[in-house]
């Protein structure tokens, strides 16, 4: 299994708009239908910080790499610049 933890560090005051954009683009819903996807979920910290954690679980890295070429991810990239200050990513493999 290939696991990604992606932390989106959002621009000040952009959390609600970012979440609305994710819902409008249906990024999670569309990704969950992709071959090899096990989990794809966004989490918002309880402390109200301007961060969103994305947890991705894939059968293997090849499926995740194919996901990067999906049309809905291209749409997300177009709006990301408006809301996201920086992105931190950690990758793991598990049996």
C-alpha positions in Angstrom: 0.0 0.0 0.0 1.2 3.5 -0.8 0.2 6.3 1.7 0.4 10.0 1.3 -0.2 12.7 3.9 -0.5 16.0 2.2 -0.7 19.2 4.3 -2.1 22.2 2.6 -1.0 25.4 4.3 -3.6 27.8 3.3 -3.5 31.6 2.8 -4.9 33.5 5.7 -8.7 33.4 5.8 -9.0 31.0 2.8 -10.1 27.8 4.6 -13.8 28.1 3.9 -13.3 29.0 0.3 -10.8 26.2 -0.2 -13.2 23.6 1.2 -16.0 25.0 -1.0 -13.7 24.7 -4.1 -12.9 21.1 -3.2 -16.6 20.3 -2.9 -17.5 22.1 -6.1 -14.8 20.2 -8.1 -15.7 16.9 -6.4 -12.1 16.0 -6.1 -12.5 13.5 -3.3 -15.5 11.8 -4.8 -13.9 11.5 -8.3 -10.7 10.2 -6.9 -12.4 7.6 -4.8 -13.7 6.1 -8.1 -10.2 5.8 -9.6 -8.5 2.4 -10.0 -6.3 1.5 -7.0 -7.7 4.1 -4.6 -8.4 2.8 -1.1 -9.0 6.1 0.7 -8.9 9.8 -0.2 -10.1 12.2 2.6 -9.6 15.7 3.7 -9.4 16.6 7.4 -9.5 20.1 9.1 -7.7 20.6 12.4 -9.9 21.2 15.4 -7.7 24.1 16.5 -8.9 26.3 13.6 -5.5 26.6 11.9 -5.2 27.4 8.2 -4.2 23.8 7.3 -6.0 20.9 5.7 -4.7 17.4 5.8 -5.3 15.1 2.9 -4.8 11.4 3.5 -4.4 9.2 0.4 -4.2 5.4 0.4 -3.5 3.6 -2.8 -2.9 -0.1 -3.7 0.5 1.0 -4.9 2.5 4.0 -6.1 1.7 3.4 -9.8 -2.0 4.0 -9.2 -1.2 7.3 -7.3 1.0 8.4 -10.1 -1.8 7.8 -12.6 -4.1 9.9 -10.4 -1.8 12.9 -11.0 -2.8 12.8 -14.6 -6.6 12.9 -13.9 -8.7 15.7 -15.3 -10.1 16.6 -11.8 -6.6 17.0 -10.5 -5.8 19.3 -13.3 -8.8 21.4 -12.4 -7.7 21.5 -8.8 -4.2 22.7 -9.8 -5.9 25.7 -11.5 -7.6 26.9 -8.3 -4.9 25.9 -5.8 -2.8 29.0 -6.4 -5.6 31.2 -5.2 -5.9 29.4 -1.8 -2.7 27.5 -1.0 0.4 29.1 0.4 2.5 25.9 0.5 2.2 22.1 0.5 4.0 19.6 2.7 3.9 15.9 1.7 5.0 12.7 3.3 4.9 9.3 1.6 4.9 5.9 3.2 4.7 2.3 2.1 3.0 -0.4 4.1 2.1 -4.0 3.6 
